[in-house]
Amino acid sequence: MALAVAMAFAVLIICPLLGEARAQQAPDPVGLVRPTAATWEEGGAGPTVRDTTAAAVSPAPWWAPVASGVVPGTGQFALRQQRSVAYAVAEAFLILQYVAARRDGNRDRSTYRDLAANVARKPFGANAAVGPWEYYEAMEKFLESGAYDRIPGGAIDPETDLTTYNGARWLLARETYWRNPTVAPSTSSPEYQRALAFYQERAVRDGFRWSWRDAQLQQDLYRQTIAASNRSYQRAVTMTGLIALNHLASLIDGYVSVRVRRYGGVAASRVQRVTSNVALVGDPARRHLVWQTHLQLALRR
């Protein structure tokens, strides 16, 4: 959909601008007489001939590009261009899509948090505190969190079951700070204390302990809901980018239109050629498409 919207923007902007630029640069047909008006000045000896061509051209206010950048389509409306409606409709459509994507993402996020609290965390108490994203991501990958302290009381005894999240954190701490992760140094040694501090910083505390044991179906549903939430939030990010593109396109369109109407072109250049193509990038199976447009300008002589 993003590709289709981008291509629509190109057609929306480039084609009318090329037509307007040609209209500004086109010579008068042979034999065409521009309209003039004759007025009598008081006390004058005869009529004064006045060229009314400039009055027939729609005004080009300098603030039109700024207005288009703030609210797409307003600058085009001030320039009396019909495509102002297209910018406004595109803006409304993209905003509605963004709102819908955020709504779907928030709904799915609430669903997977409820699954975590009512299924995986329920055997360990009624604590419904919301954890960070990394916590819910870990619940996708591990069946159980494991205990934070295997033997309550006294010094902390880290989890040693490698199939649990905390056990994997303790293994990583040993591999990071111990010379031999399978041979424990003295508990008072700097190596052990650094590994223990690493574990305490990253391990899941008892208040957030979880287990999907005997609830694998719910864990599968949990994973699917997280994936749906991620897709919705990614769609919202895409809509945000397209909204920004709509603002930028309307701003550039307004600037070019003002330049064309006031000075007969964009600076000292003219459009020579416009080419577009769609290319497949990355893994062909994922079908990621990139749309490219090349605008070639030539200096006027």
For each residue, the residues with C-beta under 8 A, 3 or more apart:
1: 4 5
2: 5 6 238 241 242
3: 6 7 278 289 291
4: 1 7 8
5: 1 2 8 9 90 94 242
6: 2 3 9 10 242 245 291
7: 3 4 10 11 276 291
8: 4 5 11 12 90
9: 5 6 12 13 90 245 246 249
10: 6 7 13 14 276 293
11: 7 8 14 15
12: 8 9 15 16 83 86 87 90 249
13: 9 10 16 17 249 252 253
14: 10 11 17 18 274 293 295
15: 11 12 18 19
16: 12 13 19 20 81 83 253
17: 13 14 20 21 253 256 257 260 271
18: 14 15 21 22 271 274
19: 15 16 22 23
20: 16 17 23 24 257 260 261
21: 17 18 24 25 260 265 266 270 271
22: 18 19 25 26
23: 19 20 26
24: 20 21 260 261 264 265
25: 21 22 264 265 270
26: 22 23
27:
28: 32 34
29: 32
30:
31:
32: 28 29
33:
34: 28 51 53
35: 52 53 56
36: 49 50 51 52
37: 49 50 52
38: 47 48 49 50
39: 47 48 50
40: 44 46 47 48
41: 44 48
42:
43:
44: 40 41 47 48
45:
46: 40
47: 38 39 40 44
48: 38 39 40 41 44
49: 36 37 38
50: 36 37 38 39
51: 34 36 54
52: 35 36 37 55 56
53: 34 35 56 57
54: 51 57
55: 52
56: 35 52 53
57: 53 54 261
58: 79 80 261
59: 79
60: 64 79 257 258 261 262
61: 64 78 79 258
62: 258
63: 66 67 75 78
64: 60 61 67 68 74 75 76 78 79 254 257 258
65: 68 69 75 251 252 254 255 258
66: 63 69 70 75 251
67: 63 64 70 71 74 75 78 254
68: 64 65 71 72 73 74 75 76 87 247 250 251 253 254
69: 65 66 72 75 247 248 250 251 254
70: 66 67 74 247
71: 67 68 74 91
72: 68 69 87 88 90 91 246 247 249 250
73: 68 76 77 83 84 85 86 87 88 91 250
74: 64 67 68 70 71 77 78 84
75: 63 64 65 66 67 68 69 78 79 84 250 251 253 254 257
76: 64 68 73 79 81 83 84 87 250 253 254 257
77: 73 74 80 81 84
78: 61 63 64 67 74 75
79: 58 59 60 61 64 75 76 84 254 257 258 261
80: 58 77
81: 16 76 77 84 257
82: 85
83: 12 16 73 76 86 87 253
84: 73 74 75 76 77 79 81 87 88
85: 73 82 88 89
86: 12 73 83 89 90
87: 12 68 72 73 76 83 84 90 91 246 249 250 253
88: 72 73 84 85 91 92
89: 85 86 92 93
90: 5 8 9 12 72 86 87 93 94 246
91: 71 72 73 87 88 94 95 243 246
92: 88 89 95 96
93: 89 90 96 97
94: 5 90 91 97 98 239 242 243 246
95: 91 92 98 99 239 243
96: 92 93 99 100
97: 93 94 100 101 235 239
98: 94 95 101 102 236 239 240 243
99: 95 96 102 103
100: 96 97 103 104
101: 97 98 104 105 232 233 235 236 239
102: 98 99 105 106 232 233 236
103: 99 100 106 107
104: 100 101 107 108 228 229 232
105: 101 102 108 109 229 230 232 233 236
106: 102 103 109 110
107: 103 104 110 111
108: 104 105 111 112 225 226 228 229 232
109: 105 106 112 113 229
110: 106 107 113 114
111: 107 108 114 115 225 229
112: 108 109 115 116 136 222 225 226 229
113: 109 110 116 117 130 136
114: 110 111 117 118
115: 111 112 118 119 120 218 221 222 225
116: 112 113 119 120 121 136 139 210 222
117: 113 114 120 121 122 128
118: 114 115 121 122
119: 115 116 122 212 215 218 222
120: 115 116 117 139 210 211 212 215 218 219 222
121: 116 117 118 124 125 127 128 208 209 210
122: 117 118 119 126
123: 211
124: 121 127 206 209 210 211
125: 121 207
126: 122
127: 121 124 207 208
128: 117 121
129: 207 208
130: 113
131: 134 135 136 208
132: 135 136
133: 136 137
134: 131 137 138
135: 131 132 138 139 204 208
136: 112 113 116 131 132 133 139 140 226
137: 133 134 140 141 226
138: 134 135 141 142 145 165 204
139: 116 120 135 136 142 145 210 212 219 222
140: 136 137 219 222 223 226
141: 137 138 165
142: 138 139 145 163 164 165 168
143: 163 164 211 212 213 219
144: 163 164 165 210 211 212 213
145: 138 139 142 164 165 166 204 208 209 210 211
146: 159 161 164 165 166 167 204 209
147: 150 159 166 206 209
148: 156 159 166 203 204 205 206 209
149: 152 156 157 158 206
150: 147 157 158 159 160
151: 154 157
152: 149
153:
154: 151
155: 187
156: 148 149 196 199 200
157: 149 150 151
158: 149 150 166 167 169 170 173 196 199 203
159: 146 147 148 150 164 166 167 169 170 203
160: 150 167 170
161: 146 164 167
162: 167 168 171
163: 142 143 144 167
164: 142 143 144 145 146 159 161 167 168
165: 138 141 142 144 145 146 168 169 203 204
166: 145 146 147 148 158 159 169 170 199 203 204
167: 146 158 159 160 161 162 163 164 170 171
168: 142 162 164 165 171 172
169: 158 159 165 166 172 173 198 199 202 203
170: 158 159 160 166 167 173 174 195 199 203
171: 162 167 168 174 175 181
172: 168 169 175 176 198 202
173: 158 169 170 176 177 195 196 198 199 202
174: 170 171 177 178 181 182 195
175: 171 172 178 181
176: 172 173 195 198
177: 173 174 191 192 194 195 198
178: 174 175 181 183 184 185 191 192 195
179: 183 185 191
180: 183
181: 171 174 175 178
182: 174
183: 178 179 180
184: 178 187 192
185: 178 179 189 191 192
186: 189 192
187: 155 184 192 193
188: 192 193
189: 185 186 192 193
190: 193 194
191: 177 178 179 185 194 195
192: 177 178 184 185 186 187 188 189 195 196
193: 187 188 189 190 196 197
194: 177 190 191 197 198
195: 170 173 174 176 177 178 191 192 198 199
196: 156 158 173 192 193 199 200
197: 193 194 200 201
198: 169 172 173 176 177 194 195 201 202
199: 156 158 166 169 170 173 195 196 202 203
200: 156 196 197 203
201: 197 198
202: 169 172 173 198 199
203: 148 158 159 165 166 169 170 199 200
204: 135 138 145 146 148 165 166 208 209 210
205: 148 208 209
206: 124 147 148 149 209
207: 125 127 129
208: 121 127 129 131 135 145 204 205
209: 121 124 145 146 147 148 204 205 206
210: 116 120 121 124 139 144 145 204
211: 120 123 124 143 144 145
212: 119 120 139 143 144 215 216 218 219 222
213: 143 144
214:
215: 119 120 212 218 219
216: 212 219 220
217: 220 221
218: 115 119 120 212 215 221 222
219: 120 139 140 143 212 215 216 222 223
220: 216 217 223 224
221: 115 217 218 224 225
222: 112 115 116 119 120 139 140 212 218 219 225 226
223: 140 219 220 226 227
224: 220 221 227 228
225: 108 111 112 115 221 222 228 229
226: 108 112 136 137 140 222 223 229 230
227: 223 224 230 231
228: 104 108 224 225 231 232
229: 104 105 108 109 111 112 225 226 232 233
230: 105 226 227 233 234
231: 227 228 234 235
232: 101 102 104 105 108 228 229 235 236
233: 101 102 105 229 230 236 237
234: 230 231 237 238
235: 97 101 231 232 238 239
236: 98 101 102 105 232 233 239 240
237: 233 234 240 241
238: 2 234 235 241 242
239: 94 95 97 98 101 235 236 242 243
240: 98 236 237 243 244
241: 2 237 238 244 245
242: 2 5 6 94 238 239 245 246
243: 91 94 95 98 239 240 246 247
244: 240 241 247 248
245: 6 9 241 242 248 249
246: 9 72 87 90 91 94 242 243 249 250
247: 68 69 70 72 243 244 250 251
248: 69 244 245 251 252
249: 9 12 13 72 87 245 246 252 253
250: 68 69 72 73 75 76 87 246 247 253 254
251: 65 66 68 69 75 247 248 254 255
252: 13 65 248 249 255 256
253: 13 16 17 68 75 76 83 87 249 250 256 257
254: 64 65 67 68 69 75 76 79 250 251 257 258
255: 65 251 252 258 259
256: 17 252 253 259 260 266
257: 17 20 60 64 75 76 79 81 253 254 260 261
258: 60 61 62 64 65 79 254 255 261 262
259: 255 256 262 263 265 266 267
260: 17 20 21 24 256 257 263 264 265 266
261: 20 24 57 58 60 79 257 258
262: 60 258 259
263: 259 260
264: 24 25 260
265: 21 24 25 259 260 268 269 270 300
266: 21 256 259 260 269 270 297
267: 259
268: 265 299 300
269: 265 266 297 298 299 300
270: 21 25 265 266 297 298 300
271: 17 18 21 274 295 296 297
272: 296 297 298
273: 294 296
274: 14 18 271 293 294 295 296
275: 293 294 296
276: 7 10 291 292 293 294
277: 291 292
278: 3 289 290 291 292
279: 289 290 292
280: 284 287 288 289 290
281: 288 289 290
282: 286 288
283: 286 288
284: 280 287
285:
286: 282 283
287: 280 284
288: 280 281 282 283
289: 3 278 279 280 281
290: 278 279 280 281
291: 3 6 7 276 277 278
292: 276 277 278 279
293: 10 14 274 275 276
294: 273 274 275 276
295: 14 271 274
296: 271 272 273 274 275
297: 266 269 270 271 272
298: 269 270 272
299: 268 269
300: 265 268 269 270
301:
